[in-house]
Amino acid sequence: MSKTFTRREALTIGFGATAGSVLYPSSSVLGADSALSTNPVEHIVPCPKQVTMDSGPGLSPLLLDRCLASVDDFQPDERIRVSIGEVDAHSPEAYRLDIDASGATIVGASQAGAFYGVQTLAQIVRFALESEAEIPSISILDWPDIAYRAVHFDTKHHLDTLDTYYRAIDRLASLKVNAIIWEFEDKLRYRRRPEIGSDNAISLEEMQALTRYARRRHIEISPLVQGLGHAGFILKHPEFSHLRDDPESDWAFDPMQDQTYEVQFDLYRDAIEATPGSKYLHIGGDEVNVGASQEAQDSGMSPLELHLLWLNKVSVFLVKQGRIPIMWDDMPLKHGEVYRTTHDGSIGKAKSAQVWKAASDTLDGLVEQFPREAVYMRWSYHTPSIPGNQDALDWYAKSDLKVMSATAAQTRWPVYPRRNGNLEPIRTLCRMTATRSIDGILCTSWDDDSPHMAFYWRGWTCFSDFSWHSEGRNEAEALLAYASQSYGKAAAPFAAQGLTSLENAMDIWDTVLITSSRRNVCWPATMEGIIDPPTSANSIIWRADNGERIARAEEGLRLTQTARKALETALQSCDRNRYELELALALVNLQSWSHEVISTAGTTPYPTLENRWKAFLELYNQQRILRNPPGYVLDQNHHTHQAACSNGPEWMIAVELEYNRRLESK
């Protein structure tokens, strides 16, 4: 006797469920006192589509622990039976997993489907072992909502160790992510233009090995090489400065010069060789206005026509090389005067429709110049469901242009991602992408303010959940499933609470020492905007004038104490990915310095910054390469990326270093 439930038709918790019960949680609380169910299926990431609990006997997870072996070492046996066959789901990545007293049977619609079935089984076995419980007799039928599910490795301002990337690929594969778009800029050792690659860049051979390793785990790595704009990593060099659209700026290429394409095509050739067998090459193309050069002005072409000139040339080249170009779509929309509707939530449905109608002559008149072979990546990181963004997707569909979506686990938050890894917009855009039957979605992780990769996993894990099954979990359930998969059952509620408290403390840390509302700018030498500490003569007046700031610092301290206690408790039972929680705890201790010096200003000796910074860097450096190589040339940094402000990690605490200097001088 059994019954199949799909999505969230019924909710129950624990092994006491009757036959036919769907295995999803009824609630998840992020507090450290929340009780996690012992039901392993609740914690599968991504959430499976159909789960049926049968009345037959279960079995010990010890009989199936072979599935926990590495991908290269795993071999099916008489208890874990894996095959390729027909699966009743319309996806080549579909699988069926049946567990009963005899073992586990996995049937995949393809090699990828069979691989994902094994990943699901491994998660079930691991959690059952942690719970010291049997695995129930169950059947799972599962398939993804979205075919192409990519995350973004952005290495323009830093590199991690190669081992970090290999481990990240393993973890993404276990989460059923099937693509990585890797933004190189100068972190690839180009052969055809060796002067562009940084001295510590990844070699083509190393990237080829990573690409092959990922493909064995059903992940395709595609390169992103910035083209028309974001070109400082090329145009900062004197030998390429003559290719600038504006001679005073290293931001953009002149699309009218033949040598522009000679340079870009050489970088494309090397990037293609570095990622053999992959389908796409992302060409960037965002946030750039061209037309300043004399040649561009003499052409009489509009900025949109100049952009399309570049886009068509690079698209033709890439198609000949066997790659499909992907580009950010914002500039054609900006030139068409509709872009604001895609990100300004104050523009309602009627107004957006009016703006799009007024722009139709421009966009529709040039639509034939939009290359059909390209994929236009519609990025929306904060408000994807607003009318203008929906109108943009409608326009692409009407114009018969290929489109993918892009969300973000990190945009411009300093040092640490916020909003629970930007969870709500990720979930919303995944749902929109699935509902509209759009083939692909990318979760970007921008290096502009360069959080450590260890801090991206909350956003990436929840992205994997929603891009596979967009209706499977609510946000609280997704966060607890992330913590459970990442750190183990016992550590999960404490880890979730600690990371949330750290995030809230970081929101206060951003501005507690400054007068502006934004920390993520490159501070000038004068360090204007940083408050002055009190002196012995004015401490009473200073505290009276800064009462609101002191109150915020005291709240930051309270959150810091909660985060520290929760993370220390989580680490006592954490059995995997401990480094992430250790690094979060080090960040708790580092950022608390700012709260302490404000809350106690003028009343007690100020705490020492140096030792906390040193302890943080020692841990940070285990995976992150901290400094650019000797002789590295910084670009002009037109977008004031914090991580491009210096050749070392000091940008992270530039505000604290200056405030500390002023303290010591007083």
N, C-alpha and C positions, 0 to 999 in steps of 0.2 A: 504494500500500500504506500503510495507516494503521491505528492502533488508538487508541481513546478510553479514557482513564483518568479515573476520578472520584476526587475527594478525595485520599487519600494511598495509593493502591494501589501505586504504584511511584515510585521516587525516582531522579533522575539530575541531573547538573549539566553545563551547558555546551552549546555548539553541536555538539560531537562526538556528541551523542545520535543514535540511530538513529530511523528513521521510526516513529511510533507511541509515542514515549516521552512520558510525562507530565513536565511542566516544573515540578517543585517541588524545593526544596533538600533535600539529605540532612542537612545540619547547618548551624548558624550559630553562630559564636563571637563574643562581644562584644569581644574583645580587639582592639587596634589592628593586630595582625599577621594578622588573619583575611583570607582571600582571598575576595572576592566573585566569584561566577560572572558571566561575561559574558552569561548568558542573561537577556534582558529580562523574560521572563514570570515568572521567579522573584520579581521585585520589584514585581509588580502589587499594589496595595492598593485594595480588598480582594482577597484570594486568589480567583481564579475557580474555578468549580465543575468544569467539564470542559475539558480542554485536550488537543488532539490535534496531534501533530507529523507533518506529511505529508512525503513523499519529494521533492516538487517543489522547484524552486529558490526561494530567498528573494529579497529585494530590498533596495536601499539605503534607510535611513531618511530620507535627504534627499528622496526622492520622495514621502514622506508627511508632511513636516513642517508642511503646512498645518493639520493637526489641532491643532497647538500654539497656534493663534490663540485669542484670547479667545472666550468664548461668543457675545458679540454680533457678533463679526467672522467667525466660522467659516462657511464655505460648502462643501458637498460639491463635488467635481469628478469628472473621469473616472477618477481614481485612488483617490478615497475616495468610495465609493458608499453612500449612507444611505437607508434606506426603512423604512416601517412595514409589518409583515406578521405572518404566523403564525410563532411560535417554539415549539419543542417543550419548553416548560417552563411550569409552572402558576403564573405570576406576571405581572402587567402590566408589571413592571419588567425582565423577561427580555430578553436580546439574544443574537444570534449574530454573531460576528466571524470572518471568513475572510480570511487574508492569503496571497497567492501572488505570482507574478512580475508580475501585472497590476495589483496594488494591494490595497486593502482593501475588503471588502464588509461592511456592518453592516446587520442587520435587527433592529429593535426591536419588541417586542410592543406598544409604545406610544411616545409621544414621549419619555417618561422612559427607557424601555429603549434607544431609539436614542441618547439623550444619554449614557447610561452606557457604551454601546459605544464612543462617541467618546472618552470619558474613558480607557477601557482602552487604546485605540489610542494616545492621546497619551502615556500612561505607557510603553508599549512603545517608541515612537519616541524619546522623550527618553532612555531608558536605552541604547538602541542607539547613539544619537549619542554619548553619554558613553563608551561602550565601543569606539567606532569599529568597529562590527561590523554585518554584515547582519542583517536580521530574517528568521528562518526562515519557511518555509511552514507555517502553523498554522491551526487552527480552535479557537474558544472558544465554548462554550455556557455561559451564566451567568445566575443569578437569585439573589435574596436569600432567606435563611432566614427573616427577620423582616420584616414589611411596613412597620412604622413604626419608623424608626431616628433618634432625636432626640438632640441634645446640648443642654446647659443653658447659657445665658448668664445669669449671676447678677450683676447690676449694683447690688445694694442698697447697697454701701459704696464704689463707685467708678464712674467711666466711663472708657472708652477713646475715642480719636478716632473719628469716624465712618468715616474711611478704614480704620481697623483692622477695623471690623465688615464693611465691604464686602470686604476682602481675605480675611477669615475665611470669609465665605459662599462665595467662589470656591473656596477650598481644601477646605471641607467638601463642596462639590458634586463636586469631582474625586475625593473619597473615597467618593462614593455615599451620603453621609448625606442623608436627605430631610426632616429636620425640625429646628427649633430651638424650644425652649421658653425664652422670654426673661422672666426675673424682673425686673420693673420696680421694685417698691416706690416710692420717691419720685424715680426717675430718668426718669419720663415726665411731660411738662408737661401735666397734666390740665387740661382746659378747664372742666369742671363743678365741680371743686374745686381751683382754682389754688393755694390755700394749701398743698396737700400736696406738689406737685411742687417739687423743688429748683430753685434759680435757674439751674443749669447743665444741667437735664434735657433729654432728647431731645424735640423737638416731635412732635406727632402727624403733621405733614407729613413730617418726616424719617423717622419710623418707617414711614409708609406707603410712602415711596420704598424703604426697605430691604426691606420685605415684597414689593413688586413685583419688585425686583431678585432677591431670593431665589427667588421663584416661577418666574422665567424660567430658573432653574437647578434647578428641581424640588425646591426646599426650601420647606416651609411653616413660617412663623413664627407661633407661638401665644403669647399672653401668659400670664404667671403673676402674678397679683395676690393677695398674701396676704390672707386673710380673717379667720377667727375669732381666730387667734393670730398671732404675729410681726407685731403691728399697731403697734409703736412708731413707725413712720414716719408714722402717722396720729394715734394717741392721745397722742403727745408734745405736740401742739399744744393750747393751752388751749381753743380753740373746740370740741374734740372730747373733752375729758377727761371730760365727763359720760356718755360712752358706754362707759367702762371697766367691765369686770366687777368688778375690784377697784379702788377709787378711788385706791389708792396705787401702782398698777402700770399702765404703758402697754402691757403685753404683749397683753392680750386684750379683745375686745369683749364686751359684755353681749348675749347672743343673745335676750334678752327685750324689748329696746327696738326699736321700729319705726324709729327714726332710724339704728340700726346698719345696717339694710338700705338705707335711703335713701342713706347715704354709700357703702356698698360697691357698690350698683348704679350709682351715678354713675361710680365708677372703672371698673367693668366696661364701661359704655357707651363711655367714652373709649378703653379698651384694645381694644375690638372695632373701633372706628373707626380706631385706629392700625394694625391688622393686618387689612385688608379681605380677605374671602374665605376666611379660615382656618377650620378645623374645630373646634378645641378652645379652651377657656380653662381654665387650671389655677388652682384656687382655694386652693391650699395646704391649710390645715386641720390642720397637724401640730403636735405638741409643745405642746398647749394643754389646760389644764383650766379649765372654766368652772363657775359655780355659786356664786360668792362674792356676787353682788349680792343685794339684798333681794328683788327681783322673782323671781330664779331660785330663791331659797330658798323663797319663798312658793308657787312653782309646784308643789312636791313632785316635780319631775322629777329623775331621776338625771343625773349628768354625761353618760352616753352618750345619754340621751334629749334632753338639751339640745344636744348635738353634732349629733344627727340632725335636730333641729328646724331648726338653722341650715343644715345640708346640704340638706335638702329645699327650704327657701325659696330658696336661691341656685340650686339645680339647676332648679327650675321657671322662675325668671327667665331663666336662660341658655338653656334650651331654647327659650323664646319668642323669644329673640334670635338663634336659629339656631346656637348653640354647644353642644358637648358638654362638660360639666364633667369635669375630672380633679381628683382629690384625693389627697393623701397618706393612707395608710390606717392609720397607727399608732395614732391615738387610739381608734377603735372597737375595735381589738384590745387596747389597754391597758385600756379600760373593761370589756372582756370577759374580762380577766385571762389573756390568752394571749400578749400581746406579747413577754414575756421569752423565750418559746420560739423566737421568730423571729430572735434575735440572740445568744443565750447558747449557745455551742457545748458547754458542759458538760452541757446537758440532752439526754440520749440519746433514741433513738427511742421506747422504751417509756414513759419519763416524759413526753415531749411528747404522745404519744397520750393518756395519762392526763389531762394538763392540758386538752387540747382536748375530751375527752369530758366532763370536769367543767364546762366552760364552755359546753357545747352548749345548755343550757336558756336561758342569757342571750342568746347570739348568735342561735340559731335562733328564739328567741321574738321577737326584734326584727328579723329579717331582712327582713320585709315593709316595715319602715320605711326600709330602705336604698334610696335612689332607684335605679331600674333604668336610668335614662338616664345615670347617672354612670359614670366609669371610675375604679376604685380602683387606685392606683399602689403596688404592693408593693415597698418599697425595702429593699435589703439590700446594704450597701457592703463588708462584710468577709468574711462567712461565709454566702454565699447557699445553699449546699447542705445546711446543717444540717437535721435532721428537722423542727424547728418551722416553718421557712420553707416547707418542702415541704408541711407540714400546712396552712399558711395558704393556699397556692395551691390545695390540694385543697378547702378549705372554700369558696373563691370559686367554683370549678367546680361543686361540689355545690349551691351556693346560686344558681347561674345568674346571677352578677354579673360584669360586665365587669372585666377586670383587665389591667394592664400591669406590666412590671418596671422597676425603676430601680436602676442601679449608679452608680459614682462614679469620676471621674478625680482628684478632690480632695475630701477631707473636712475635717479639722481640722489638717492639717500646716502649720506656720508657714512662710510665704514661698515654699516650694518643694514640689511634690508628691513623694510617696515611693512606695516599692514598685514602681518602674518604671511610674509612672503608675497604680498600683493594678491592674496588669495581670491577675494571677491571678483575683481576684474578678470582674473584668469578663468574662474568658473563661468562667468557670464559669457566671455568670448568663446570658450569651448562649446557651450550650449548653442550659441549663435552659429558657429562653424558647423556643428553637427546638424542642426536644424536646416541649414541652407545647403547641406550636402557639399560643402566646400572640401576639397580633397586634402588640404594640409594646414597645419598651424605650427608656428614657431614660438617658443618661450625664450625671449631674449633675457640676457643677464649682463647689463652694460657695465663696462670697466671704467667708466668716466670717473667714478668716485670709489672704485676698486675695492669692494668688500672681498674678503677671502672666499675662495670657492667653498670652504666648509660651511659658510653661512647661506649658500644658495639652496641647500638641499630641501629646506622646508617648501620653498616655492616650486622647485623642480619636482618633488615627490607629489605634491598636490596637483601640479600640472599633468603629471603622468596619469593620475587618478581621473581627472575630469576630461582629458583628451581621449581616453579610452572609453569611459562611461560617464557622460556628462550629467546624467541624472542620478548617479549611483549614491552619492552622499551629500549631506549638507556640509557647511564649512567646518563646524565643530567636529563632526565625525571624521572629516578628511584630515584635520590637524592631529587628532588622536591616533588615527591609523598611521599617519606619517611617523609620529613619535614611537609608536609600537614597533613598526618595521625598522626604524632607524636605530633604536637604542635598546629594544627588548621590552617585554611585557612589564616587568617590575619597575623599570626606570621611566617608562613612557609618561605617566601623569606628572611626575616631578620635572622631567625634561620639558614637557609642554608648558608647564607653569613657569619654569625658570626662563625659558626663551621669550615667553610673552612679557614677563616682568622686565627682562633686559631691554626688549624693544621699547617699552613704555618709558623706561629710564633714559634710553638713548634719545627719545623725542625731546626730553627736557635738556639733556646734555648738549644738543645741537646749538642752543641759543643762550645757555645760562651764563656764558662769559662774554657775550657780544650784544650789541645794541640792535643789530639788524635781525631780520626774520629768517635769514638763510646763512648756514655755515658753508655750504658747498660752493665757495668761490676761492680763487687763488688770492690769498691775502698779499697786498703790496708790502713793500719794505717798511712802510710806516705803521702797518698793522692798525689802520684806522678802523674803528668800529668795535674794538676790544675794550672792555671797561677797565678803568684803573682800579687797582686794589686800594683798600683804605690805608691810611698811615696812623701812627699812634696818636697824632693830633686830631684827626677827623673821624675816627672810627665810629663814634656815637652818631654823628650826623650821617655818615656813610650808611650805616645800618638802617637809619630812619628813611633815608632816600631810596634805599634798595629793598624795602620790605617785601614787595611782591616777588622780586628775584630770589630773595632768601627763602620765601615760602615755596617757590618752585624747586629750589635746591634741596630743601628738606623733604619734599615729596620724591625727588629723585633719589635721595638716600634711602627712603623707605622702600621704594621699588628695588633699589640695588640690594638691600638686605634680603628682601623676599627672593630675588633672583639668585643670590649667592646661596642661600639656604637650600632652595629647591634644586639647584644644579649640583651642589655638594651631595645631596641625598641621592639624586639620580646617578651620580658617578659611583656610588657605593654598590649599585646593582647593574650598572650598564655593562653589557657583554659584547658590544660591537660599536664601531664608530665613536669610540671614546674621545678621540682627538677633537671632534666637533664640540662636545660639551666642555672639554678642558679649555679649548680656545675661547668659547663663550664665557667661561668663568674668568679667564684672564682679562677679557674685555670688560666684564663687570667690575673687576678691581681697578682697571685703568680709568674707565670713565667716571668711577665714583670720586676720583680725585677732584674733578671740577665741582661736583656737588658739595664736597667737604670744604673746599676753600671758600665757597660762598656762604654756606650755612654757618660756618664758624668764624667768618671774617672779622678780624678786630678783637676776638675774644680769646683765642688760643693760638699757639704756634701752628703755622700752616704745615700740612703733610708734605712728604717728599715725593716728587714726581719721578725722579730718575729710576729708582728701583722698580717701580711698577712698569714703566716703559721698557726697561731692560727685560723683565720677566715676560712681558707680552711679546716682545720681538723674538726672544729665544724660542717660544712656542710657535709663533707665526712662521719663523724661518724653517721649521721642519718640513713644510710643503711649499711655501712661497719663496721665490727668489727675490730678495729684498731690494737689491740695488741694480741699476743699469750698469753695464760694463764701462770701464774707463774710456773716456773720450766720447761717450754717447752725447748726441746733440738733441736737445729738446726742440720741439716745433713751437710755433707761435701761440698755440693753445687758444684758438679763437673762442672756443666754447667754455673756457675756464674750467677744464676738467681738473679736479683736485689732484688726481693721480699723475697728471702731467706737469705739476708745479715744481717737482724736484726729482733728482736722480735717485733718491732714497725714499724711505717710508715716512720721513718727518712730516710730510703733508697731512698725515692722519691726525696729528696733534699740534699743528702749527699754532692754533689758538692757545692751547695749554702751554706750549713752550714759551710763547711771548708773555703770557700772563705770569708764568713762573719767573721769567727774567725780571719782570717789573716787581714781583714780590721780593726777589733777592736784592734788587737794587734799593728797595726801601728798608 
